[in-house]
């Protein structure tokens, strides 16, 4: 990811993979474990999972954004 430090880009890729595939790729897993111990790897997975859960709840329960929050589209609710 241009403009990001290599390991920061790895963390972003991990979040994208967990969000999209519910799993880390072998390459991302290897990059994380090269720097992180087991506890830190668990922290990555559970932090992404927690934010995913919170966003699902807020979106499903139709919680409105605070005034002034812009820049992120609201989900379609057909």
MOPAC internal coordinates of N, CA, C and O (Angstrom, degrees):
PM7 1SCF
backbone

  N    0.0000 0     0.00 0     0.00 0    0    0    0
  C    1.4436 1     0.00 0     0.00 0    1    0    0
  C    1.5262 1   107.92 1     0.00 0    2    1    0
  O    1.2310 1   121.08 1   -65.92 1    3    2    1
  N    1.3014 1   115.54 1   114.08 1    3    2    1
  C    1.4593 1   119.16 1  -177.76 1    5    3    2
  C    1.5248 1   112.18 1   -59.09 1    6    5    3
  O    1.2310 1   121.15 1   -41.05 1    7    6    5
  N    1.3213 1   115.41 1   138.95 1    7    6    5
  C    1.4552 1   120.35 1   177.07 1    9    7    6
  C    1.5213 1   114.81 1    88.88 1   10    9    7
  O    1.2310 1   119.82 1   172.83 1   11   10    9
  N    1.3129 1   117.95 1    -7.17 1   11   10    9
  C    1.4589 1   121.95 1  -179.47 1   13   11   10
  C    1.5207 1   109.45 1  -108.26 1   14   13   11
  O    1.2310 1   120.75 1   -34.55 1   15   14   13
  N    1.3137 1   116.18 1   145.45 1   15   14   13
  C    1.4574 1   120.15 1   169.77 1   17   15   14
  C    1.5282 1   107.98 1   -61.18 1   18   17   15
  O    1.2310 1   120.08 1   -29.38 1   19   18   17
  N    1.3156 1   117.46 1   150.62 1   19   18   17
  C    1.4668 1   121.32 1  -172.86 1   21   19   18
  C    1.5293 1   112.83 1   -55.23 1   22   21   19
  O    1.2310 1   119.91 1   133.88 1   23   22   21
  N    1.3311 1   117.77 1   -46.12 1   23   22   21
  C    1.4601 1   118.11 1  -176.88 1   25   23   22
  C    1.5228 1   111.59 1   -74.78 1   26   25   23
  O    1.2310 1   119.93 1   147.16 1   27   26   25
  N    1.3294 1   117.73 1   -32.84 1   27   26   25
  C    1.4664 1   120.00 1   174.51 1   29   27   26
  C    1.5287 1   110.23 1   -61.41 1   30   29   27
  O    1.2310 1   120.48 1   140.06 1   31   30   29
  N    1.3281 1   116.69 1   -39.94 1   31   30   29
  C    1.4604 1   120.84 1   176.81 1   33   31   30
  C    1.5272 1   110.66 1   -63.94 1   34   33   31
  O    1.2310 1   120.45 1   144.04 1   35   34   33
  N    1.3261 1   116.74 1   -35.96 1   35   34   33
  C    1.4662 1   120.64 1   176.96 1   37   35   34
  C    1.5284 1   110.39 1   -63.24 1   38   37   35
  O    1.2310 1   120.10 1   137.54 1   39   38   37
  N    1.3095 1   117.42 1   -42.46 1   39   38   37
  C    1.4692 1   120.34 1   178.13 1   41   39   38
  C    1.5285 1   111.25 1   -64.30 1   42   41   39
  O    1.2310 1   120.04 1   139.87 1   43   42   41
  N    1.3228 1   117.53 1   -40.13 1   43   42   41
  C    1.4653 1   119.99 1   176.91 1   45   43   42
  C    1.5203 1   110.97 1   -64.78 1   46   45   43
  O    1.2310 1   120.56 1   138.13 1   47   46   45
  N    1.3311 1   116.54 1   -41.87 1   47   46   45
  C    1.4541 1   120.35 1   177.37 1   49   47   46
  C    1.5323 1   110.29 1   -62.39 1   50   49   47
  O    1.2310 1   120.38 1   139.62 1   51   50   49
  N    1.3155 1   116.89 1   -40.38 1   51   50   49
  C    1.4671 1   120.70 1   177.82 1   53   51   50
  C    1.5291 1   110.24 1   -60.25 1   54   53   51
  O    1.2310 1   120.15 1   134.40 1   55   54   53
  N    1.3169 1   117.32 1   -45.60 1   55   54   53
  C    1.4648 1   120.22 1   179.05 1   57   55   54
  C    1.5241 1   111.05 1   -62.17 1   58   57   55
  O    1.2310 1   120.37 1   136.81 1   59   58   57
  N    1.3272 1   116.90 1   -43.19 1   59   58   57
  C    1.4602 1   120.58 1   178.63 1   61   59   58
  C    1.5289 1   111.45 1   -61.95 1   62   61   59
  O    1.2310 1   120.80 1   136.19 1   63   62   61
  N    1.3292 1   116.07 1   -43.81 1   63   62   61
  C    1.4660 1   119.90 1  -179.80 1   65   63   62
  C    1.5244 1   111.34 1   -65.48 1   66   65   63
  O    1.2310 1   120.39 1   135.40 1   67   66   65
  N    1.3016 1   116.85 1   -44.60 1   67   66   65
  C    1.4691 1   119.79 1   179.89 1   69   67   66
  C    1.5209 1   110.55 1   -63.52 1   70   69   67
  O    1.2310 1   120.29 1   139.58 1   71   70   69
  N    1.3119 1   117.05 1   -40.42 1   71   70   69
  C    1.4595 1   121.03 1   179.65 1   73   71   70
  C    1.5309 1   111.01 1   -67.68 1   74   73   71
  O    1.2310 1   120.55 1   137.11 1   75   74   73
  N    1.3149 1   116.56 1   -42.89 1   75   74   73
  C    1.4537 1   119.89 1  -174.37 1   77   75   74
  C    1.5111 1   115.31 1   -87.07 1   78   77   75
  O    1.2310 1   120.44 1   144.40 1   79   78   77
  N    1.3384 1   116.76 1   -35.60 1   79   78   77
  C    1.4584 1   120.80 1  -173.17 1   81   79   78
  C    1.5302 1   113.95 1  -116.49 1   82   81   79
  O    1.2310 1   120.31 1   173.72 1   83   82   81
  N    1.3221 1   117.01 1    -6.28 1   83   82   81
  C    1.4672 1   122.10 1  -176.18 1   85   83   82
  C    1.5229 1   112.48 1    60.62 1   86   85   83
  O    1.2310 1   120.39 1  -156.14 1   87   86   85
  N    1.3263 1   116.86 1    23.86 1   87   86   85
  C    1.4547 1   121.04 1  -178.33 1   89   87   86
  C    1.5287 1   109.32 1  -163.57 1   90   89   87
  O    1.2310 1   120.99 1   -29.56 1   91   90   89
  N    1.3237 1   115.71 1   150.44 1   91   90   89
  C    1.4649 1   120.71 1   174.04 1   93   91   90
  C    1.5196 1   109.55 1   -86.63 1   94   93   91
  O    1.2310 1   120.56 1   -39.11 1   95   94   93
  N    1.3286 1   116.54 1   140.89 1   95   94   93
  C    1.4635 1   120.14 1   173.65 1   97   95   94
  C    1.5291 1   108.69 1   -69.49 1   98   97   95
  O    1.2310 1   120.72 1   -17.71 1   99   98   97
  N    1.3095 1   116.22 1   162.29 1   99   98   97
  C    1.4599 1   120.37 1   177.87 1  101   99   98
  C    1.5256 1   111.31 1   -59.66 1  102  101   99
  O    1.2310 1   120.40 1   139.85 1  103  102  101
  N    1.3334 1   116.83 1   -40.15 1  103  102  101
  C    1.4668 1   120.58 1  -178.52 1  105  103  102
  C    1.5284 1   111.28 1   -65.53 1  106  105  103
  O    1.2310 1   120.43 1   136.43 1  107  106  105
  N    1.3174 1   116.78 1   -43.57 1  107  106  105
  C    1.4656 1   120.09 1   179.56 1  109  107  106
  C    1.5166 1   110.56 1   -67.93 1  110  109  107
  O    1.2310 1   120.48 1   138.25 1  111  110  109
  N    1.3162 1   116.68 1   -41.75 1  111  110  109
  C    1.4648 1   120.75 1   177.57 1  113  111  110
  C    1.5265 1   110.31 1   -58.49 1  114  113  111
  O    1.2310 1   120.40 1   134.40 1  115  114  113
  N    1.3193 1   116.84 1   -45.60 1  115  114  113
  C    1.4708 1   120.66 1   179.61 1  117  115  114
  C    1.5199 1   111.24 1   -62.93 1  118  117  115
  O    1.2310 1   120.34 1   138.92 1  119  118  117
  N    1.3237 1   116.95 1   -41.08 1  119  118  117
  C    1.4707 1   120.26 1   179.69 1  121  119  118
  C    1.5231 1   111.17 1   -65.20 1  122  121  119
  O    1.2310 1   120.23 1   140.60 1  123  122  121
  N    1.3163 1   117.17 1   -39.40 1  123  122  121
  C    1.4631 1   120.36 1   179.23 1  125  123  122
  C    1.5272 1   111.25 1   -68.63 1  126  125  123
  O    1.2310 1   120.53 1   135.25 1  127  126  125
  N    1.3354 1   116.59 1   -44.75 1  127  126  125
  C    1.4666 1   119.18 1  -176.52 1  129  127  126
  C    1.5210 1   112.59 1   -72.54 1  130  129  127
  O    1.2310 1   120.26 1   164.75 1  131  130  129
  N    1.3201 1   117.11 1   -15.25 1  131  130  129
  C    1.4622 1   119.57 1   174.50 1  133  131  130
  C    1.5248 1   111.37 1   -68.75 1  134  133  131
  O    1.2310 1   120.79 1   157.49 1  135  134  133
  N    1.3201 1   116.09 1   -22.51 1  135  134  133
  C    1.4662 1   120.71 1  -177.46 1  137  135  134
  C    1.5290 1   113.00 1  -119.40 1  138  137  135
  O    1.2310 1   120.05 1   149.37 1  139  138  137
  N    1.3114 1   117.50 1   -30.63 1  139  138  137
  C    1.4619 1   121.83 1  -174.14 1  141  139  138
  C    1.5261 1   111.03 1  -105.29 1  142  141  139
  O    1.2310 1   121.41 1   -33.86 1  143  142  141
  N    1.3424 1   114.91 1   146.14 1  143  142  141
  C    1.4636 1   119.21 1   172.60 1  145  143  142
  C    1.5337 1   108.48 1   -85.45 1  146  145  143
  O    1.2310 1   120.83 1     0.59 1  147  146  145
  N    1.3205 1   116.02 1  -179.41 1  147  146  145
  C    1.4654 1   120.90 1  -175.91 1  149  147  146
  C    1.5266 1   112.23 1   -58.94 1  150  149  147
  O    1.2310 1   119.72 1   138.29 1  151  150  149
  N    1.3297 1   118.14 1   -41.71 1  151  150  149
  C    1.4634 1   121.15 1  -179.78 1  153  151  150
  C    1.5318 1   111.04 1   -63.51 1  154  153  151
  O    1.2310 1   120.65 1   137.27 1  155  154  153
  N    1.3141 1   116.35 1   -42.73 1  155  154  153
  C    1.4630 1   119.84 1  -179.80 1  157  155  154
  C    1.5317 1   110.86 1   -66.82 1  158  157  155
  O    1.2310 1   120.36 1   142.81 1  159  158  157
  N    1.3238 1   116.91 1   -37.19 1  159  158  157
  C    1.4592 1   119.78 1   177.07 1  161  159  158
  C    1.5275 1   110.64 1   -64.46 1  162  161  159
  O    1.2310 1   120.41 1   138.31 1  163  162  161
  N    1.3202 1   116.82 1   -41.69 1  163  162  161
  C    1.4668 1   120.24 1   174.60 1  165  163  162
  C    1.5259 1   110.96 1   -60.25 1  166  165  163
  O    1.2310 1   120.45 1   139.32 1  167  166  165
  N    1.3213 1   116.74 1   -40.68 1  167  166  165
  C    1.4685 1   120.81 1   178.86 1  169  167  166
  C    1.5295 1   111.33 1   -59.98 1  170  169  167
  O    1.2310 1   120.32 1   138.33 1  171  170  169
  N    1.3309 1   116.99 1   -41.67 1  171  170  169
  C    1.4662 1   120.37 1   178.17 1  173  171  170
  C    1.5212 1   109.98 1   -60.76 1  174  173  171
  O    1.2310 1   120.62 1   127.48 1  175  174  173
  N    1.3260 1   116.43 1   -52.52 1  175  174  173
  C    1.4652 1   120.56 1  -175.98 1  177  175  174
  C    1.5284 1   111.05 1   -62.64 1  178  177  175
  O    1.2310 1   119.90 1   134.61 1  179  178  177
  N    1.3244 1   117.80 1   -45.39 1  179  178  177
  C    1.4625 1   119.95 1  -177.48 1  181  179  178
  C    1.5241 1   112.73 1   -73.06 1  182  181  179
  O    1.2310 1   119.68 1   149.26 1  183  182  181
  N    1.3137 1   118.21 1   -30.74 1  183  182  181
  C    1.4685 1   120.15 1   176.35 1  185  183  182
  C    1.5207 1   110.29 1   -66.71 1  186  185  183
  O    1.2310 1   120.32 1   132.81 1  187  186  185
  N    1.3217 1   117.00 1   -47.19 1  187  186  185
  C    1.4627 1   119.89 1   177.32 1  189  187  186
  C    1.5256 1   110.05 1   -61.38 1  190  189  187
  O    1.2310 1   120.30 1   136.29 1  191  190  189
  N    1.3213 1   117.02 1   -43.71 1  191  190  189
  C    1.4592 1   120.84 1   179.38 1  193  191  190
  C    1.5164 1   112.78 1   -61.85 1  194  193  191
  O    1.2310 1   120.36 1   140.15 1  195  194  193
  N    1.3209 1   116.92 1   -39.85 1  195  194  193
  C    1.4655 1   120.59 1   179.37 1  197  195  194
  C    1.5247 1   111.41 1   -64.71 1  198  197  195
  O    1.2310 1   120.52 1   135.12 1  199  198  197
  N    1.3420 1   116.61 1   -44.88 1  199  198  197
  C    1.4650 1   119.14 1   177.86 1  201  199  198
  C    1.5200 1   111.06 1   -64.29 1  202  201  199
  O    1.2310 1   120.26 1   143.63 1  203  202  201
  N    1.3153 1   117.11 1   -36.37 1  203  202  201
  C    1.4609 1   121.18 1   177.47 1  205  203  202
  C    1.5286 1   109.84 1   -63.11 1  206  205  203
  O    1.2310 1   120.47 1   134.11 1  207  206  205
  N    1.3141 1   116.71 1   -45.89 1  207  206  205
  C    1.4645 1   121.33 1   179.42 1  209  207  206
  C    1.5201 1   111.50 1   -62.58 1  210  209  207
  O    1.2310 1   120.35 1   134.61 1  211  210  209
  N    1.3123 1   116.94 1   -45.39 1  211  210  209
  C    1.4671 1   120.51 1   179.84 1  213  211  210
  C    1.5280 1   110.48 1   -61.99 1  214  213  211
  O    1.2310 1   120.31 1   136.54 1  215  214  213
  N    1.3317 1   117.02 1   -43.46 1  215  214  213
  C    1.4638 1   118.84 1  -179.27 1  217  215  214
  C    1.5285 1   111.50 1   -65.25 1  218  217  215
  O    1.2310 1   120.19 1   142.01 1  219  218  217
  N    1.3420 1   117.25 1   -37.99 1  219  218  217
  C    1.4694 1   119.54 1   176.62 1  221  219  218
  C    1.5239 1   110.42 1   -62.29 1  222  221  219
  O    1.2310 1   120.22 1   136.75 1  223  222  221
  N    1.3108 1   117.18 1   -43.25 1  223  222  221
  C    1.4644 1   120.45 1  -179.41 1  225  223  222
  C    1.5261 1   111.03 1   -65.35 1  226  225  223
  O    1.2310 1   120.29 1   132.43 1  227  226  225
  N    1.3191 1   117.05 1   -47.57 1  227  226  225
  C    1.4656 1   120.11 1  -178.60 1  229  227  226
  C    1.5222 1   111.29 1   -62.67 1  230  229  227
  O    1.2310 1   120.41 1   137.37 1  231  230  229
  N    1.3337 1   116.82 1   -42.63 1  231  230  229
  C    1.4602 1   119.78 1   179.55 1  233  231  230
  C    1.5222 1   111.30 1   -67.60 1  234  233  231
  O    1.2310 1   119.92 1   135.85 1  235  234  233
  N    1.3179 1   117.77 1   -44.15 1  235  234  233
  C    1.4626 1   121.34 1  -177.72 1  237  235  234
  C    1.5110 1   112.62 1   -67.24 1  238  237  235
  O    1.2310 1   120.36 1   145.53 1  239  238  237
  N    1.3232 1   116.92 1   -34.47 1  239  238  237
  C    1.4638 1   121.00 1  -178.62 1  241  239  238
  C    1.5205 1   112.65 1   -88.94 1  242  241  239
  O    1.2310 1   121.27 1  -174.24 1  243  242  241
  N    1.3464 1   115.18 1     5.76 1  243  242  241
  C    1.4730 1   122.07 1   175.06 1  245  243  242
  C    1.5245 1   113.25 1    60.96 1  246  245  243
  O    1.2310 1   120.54 1  -145.17 1  247  246  245
  N    1.3135 1   116.58 1    34.83 1  247  246  245
  C    1.4611 1   120.60 1   177.89 1  249  247  246
  C    1.5260 1   107.81 1   -68.00 1  250  249  247
  O    1.2310 1   120.81 1   -52.48 1  251  250  249
  N    1.3143 1   116.05 1   127.52 1  251  250  249
  C    1.4605 1   121.49 1  -178.95 1  253  251  250
  C    1.5224 1   110.76 1   -81.03 1  254  253  251
  O    1.2310 1   121.21 1   -31.76 1  255  254  253
  N    1.3031 1   115.29 1   148.24 1  255  254  253
  C    1.4622 1   120.55 1   177.43 1  257  255  254
  C    1.5189 1   110.31 1   -70.51 1  258  257  255
  O    1.2310 1   121.89 1   -24.59 1  259  258  257
  N    1.3142 1   113.98 1   155.41 1  259  258  257
  C    1.4587 1   119.23 1   173.17 1  261  259  258
  C    1.5173 1   109.51 1   -66.17 1  262  261  259
  O    1.2310 1   120.55 1   -27.44 1  263  262  261
  N    1.3268 1   116.55 1   152.56 1  263  262  261
  C    1.4622 1   121.21 1   176.74 1  265  263  262
  C    1.5251 1   109.75 1   -56.68 1  266  265  263
  O    1.2310 1   121.06 1   -41.65 1  267  266  265
  N    1.3173 1   115.57 1   138.35 1  267  266  265
  C    1.4560 1   120.97 1   176.14 1  269  267  266
  C    1.5122 1   115.17 1    90.21 1  270  269  267
  O    1.2310 1   119.37 1   172.32 1  271  270  269
  N    1.3336 1   118.81 1    -7.68 1  271  270  269
  C    1.4627 1   120.87 1   179.01 1  273  271  270
  C    1.5269 1   107.55 1   -82.18 1  274  273  271
  O    1.2310 1   121.06 1   -59.78 1  275  274  273
  N    1.3275 1   115.57 1   120.22 1  275  274  273
  C    1.4595 1   120.98 1  -178.56 1  277  275  274
  C    1.5241 1   109.77 1  -136.70 1  278  277  275
  O    1.2310 1   120.91 1    -5.65 1  279  278  277
  N    1.3248 1   115.87 1   174.35 1  279  278  277
  C    1.4547 1   120.73 1   171.14 1  281  279  278
  C    1.5100 1   115.71 1    95.61 1  282  281  279
  O    1.2310 1   119.80 1   169.66 1  283  282  281
  N    1.3261 1   117.99 1   -10.34 1  283  282  281
  C    1.4593 1   120.66 1   178.24 1  285  283  282
  C    1.5280 1   107.00 1  -125.69 1  286  285  283
  O    1.2310 1   120.37 1   -57.51 1  287  286  285
  N    1.3374 1   116.89 1   122.49 1  287  286  285
  C    1.4659 1   118.18 1  -177.30 1  289  287  286
  C    1.5186 1   112.10 1   -67.26 1  290  289  287
  O    1.2310 1   121.40 1   -33.23 1  291  290  289
  N    1.3053 1   114.93 1   146.77 1  291  290  289
  C    1.4625 1   120.73 1   174.42 1  293  291  290
  C    1.5293 1   107.94 1   -77.99 1  294  293  291
  O    1.2310 1   120.03 1   -31.76 1  295  294  293
  N    1.3260 1   117.56 1   148.24 1  295  294  293
  C    1.4724 1   119.88 1   179.34 1  297  295  294
  C    1.5250 1   111.60 1   -68.34 1  298  297  295
  O    1.2310 1   121.35 1   -31.51 1  299  298  297
  N    1.3427 1   115.02 1   148.49 1  299  298  297
  C    1.4578 1   119.96 1   173.55 1  301  299  298
  C    1.5253 1   108.35 1   -70.96 1  302  301  299
  O    1.2310 1   120.96 1   -40.30 1  303  302  301
  N    1.3122 1   115.78 1   139.70 1  303  302  301
  C    1.4670 1   120.55 1   179.57 1  305  303  302
  C    1.5118 1   108.98 1  -128.43 1  306  305  303
  O    1.2310 1   121.14 1   -98.92 1  307  306  305
  N    1.3061 1   115.42 1    81.08 1  307  306  305
  C    1.4711 1   120.03 1  -179.85 1  309  307  306
  C    1.4865 1   111.14 1   -80.56 1  310  309  307
  O    1.2310 1   120.10 1   180.00 1  311  310  309

